[in-house]
Amino acid sequence: FLLLVAFSLYITLDAIWQLYKVLKRGKPDPERVGNWGARSKLVLVTVFGQKKLLRHPAGIATLIIFYGFIFVTIVSQEVFIRVFIPEFSFSFLGFGYNIILFMEDILSVGVIIAIIIGIVRRYIIKPIRFKDDLAHSKGLNRDATIILIVVALHMIFGTILESFEIYNGNHPLPHA
């Protein structure tokens, strides 16, 4: 396990270093420094609000996957830390911890449903905007499908892990 963690850490740090080197080659743009209010609003609406995706009905599924990953990432970090410190818990966050766990449970199911809908749409219904994509980018679609399957497995196994923790009385929330 520790070898896998070390290898993953190496890959991650190497990717960050490569990205840093690319960013370092860029030239500063004086127009991007100002107007913090408008730029912050743009980030909130476009990134966190997923405004462009919500123009299509399928965008709701993407929104669920996006927010599901935010909550699952928090809980996954807790599970990872508990590998090394078994009594660790984010319960020091108080009521916020309950909200995080609740949202993670709800969104895990939502993400699995959204992934199923996405796969059905892409490979069975095949909307017009996907027809050209499917014909011209087989490798990209294969990669996207693999990612969706791995995400679904992560959600499923996370739910199974939490079920075992509750059954064995090891869940961070004693009343779970």
C-alpha positions in Angstrom: 0.0 0.0 0.0 2.8 2.4 0.9 4.5 1.7 -2.4 1.4 2.6 -4.2 1.0 5.8 -2.2 4.6 6.8 -2.8 4.3 6.1 -6.6 1.0 8.1 -6.8 2.6 10.9 -4.9 5.6 10.9 -7.3 3.3 11.0 -10.4 1.2 13.8 -8.8 4.3 15.9 -7.9 5.8 15.3 -11.3 2.6 16.5 -13.0 2.5 19.6 -10.8 6.1 20.3 -11.6 5.5 20.0 -15.4 2.5 22.3 -15.1 4.5 24.8 -13.1 7.2 24.8 -15.8 4.6 25.5 -18.5 2.9 28.2 -16.5 6.3 29.8 -15.8 6.9 30.3 -19.6 3.8 32.4 -19.8 3.9 36.2 -19.9 1.8 38.2 -17.4 -1.3 39.8 -18.7 -1.9 43.2 -17.0 -5.7 43.1 -17.9 -6.1 39.9 -15.9 -4.9 41.5 -12.6 -7.8 43.9 -12.0 -11.6 43.6 -11.8 -11.6 41.0 -9.0 -15.4 41.4 -8.4 -16.4 40.5 -12.0 -13.8 37.7 -12.2 -14.9 36.2 -8.9 -18.5 36.3 -10.0 -17.5 34.6 -13.3 -15.8 31.8 -11.4 -18.8 31.4 -9.1 -21.4 31.3 -11.9 -19.4 29.4 -14.5 -17.4 27.0 -12.4 -19.4 26.4 -9.3 -22.8 27.1 -10.8 -21.9 25.2 -14.0 -23.9 27.7 -16.0 -22.9 26.5 -19.5 -23.7 22.9 -18.7 -27.1 23.7 -17.3 -28.3 24.9 -20.8 -28.8 21.2 -21.6 -30.8 18.7 -19.6 -27.8 16.4 -19.4 -26.0 19.2 -17.6 -27.8 18.3 -14.4 -26.1 14.9 -14.4 -22.7 16.6 -14.9 -23.5 19.0 -12.0 -24.3 16.1 -9.7 -21.1 14.4 -10.7 -19.1 17.6 -10.1 -20.5 18.3 -6.6 -20.5 14.5 -5.8 -16.8 14.6 -6.4 -16.3 17.5 -4.1 -17.9 15.8 -1.2 -16.4 12.4 -2.0 -13.0 13.9 -2.1 -13.4 15.3 1.4 -14.6 11.9 2.8 -11.9 10.0 0.8 -9.2 12.1 2.4 -10.6 11.2 5.8 -10.6 7.5 4.9 -7.0 7.8 3.7 -5.8 9.5 6.9 -7.6 6.8 8.9 -5.4 4.2 7.3 -2.5 5.7 9.2 -4.4 7.1 12.2 -7.4 4.8 12.8 -9.1 7.2 15.3 -8.9 10.2 12.9 -12.2 11.9 11.9 -13.3 15.3 10.5 -15.9 15.2 13.3 -14.2 18.3 14.8 -16.1 20.2 12.2 -19.2 19.7 14.3 -22.5 19.9 12.5 -20.7 20.6 9.2 -19.3 17.1 9.4 -22.8 15.7 9.5 -23.7 17.8 6.4 -20.6 16.6 4.6 -21.4 12.9 5.3 -25.1 13.3 4.4 -24.3 15.1 1.1 -21.7 12.5 0.3 -24.2 9.7 0.8 -26.9 11.4 -1.3 -24.5 12.5 -4.0 -22.8 9.0 -4.2 -26.2 7.6 -5.3 -26.8 10.6 -7.5 -23.4 10.2 -9.2 -24.0 6.5 -9.9 -27.4 7.4 -11.5 -25.9 10.2 -13.4 -23.2 8.0 -14.8 -25.7 5.4 -15.9 -27.7 8.1 -17.6 -24.6 9.4 -19.3 -23.5 6.0 -20.6 -27.1 5.3 -21.9 -27.2 8.7 -23.6 -23.8 8.4 -25.1 -24.0 4.8 -26.4 -27.7 4.0 -26.8 -29.7 7.2 -27.4 -26.7 9.0 -29.1 -27.8 12.6 -29.3 -27.0 14.4 -32.5 -24.1 16.4 -30.9 -22.4 13.1 -30.0 -22.7 11.4 -33.4 -19.6 13.2 -34.9 -17.7 12.9 -31.6 -18.3 9.1 -31.5 -17.1 8.7 -35.1 -14.0 10.9 -34.8 -12.6 10.3 -31.4 -12.9 6.6 -30.5 -9.9 6.8 -28.1 -11.3 9.8 -26.3 -14.7 8.1 -25.8 -13.0 5.0 -24.6 -11.1 7.0 -22.0 -14.2 8.8 -21.0 -16.0 5.5 -20.5 -13.2 4.1 -18.5 -13.2 7.2 -16.3 -17.0 6.9 -15.8 -16.7 3.2 -14.8 -13.8 3.9 -12.4 -15.8 6.8 -10.8 -18.9 4.5 -10.4 -16.7 1.8 -8.8 -15.2 4.4 -6.5 -18.7 5.5 -5.4 -19.9 1.9 -5.0 -16.9 0.8 -3.0 -17.0 3.9 -0.9 -20.6 3.1 0.0 -19.7 -0.5 0.8 -16.8 0.6 3.0 -19.1 3.0 4.9 -21.7 0.1 5.3 -19.0 -2.1 6.8 -17.9 0.7 9.2 -21.4 1.2 10.4 -22.0 -2.6 10.8 -18.7 -3.1 12.7 -19.3 0.1 14.9 -16.2 1.8 13.4 -17.9 4.6 11.7 -16.7 8.1 12.8 -20.3 9.0 13.8 -21.3 6.8 16.6 -25.0 7.2 15.8 -24.7 6.3 12.1 
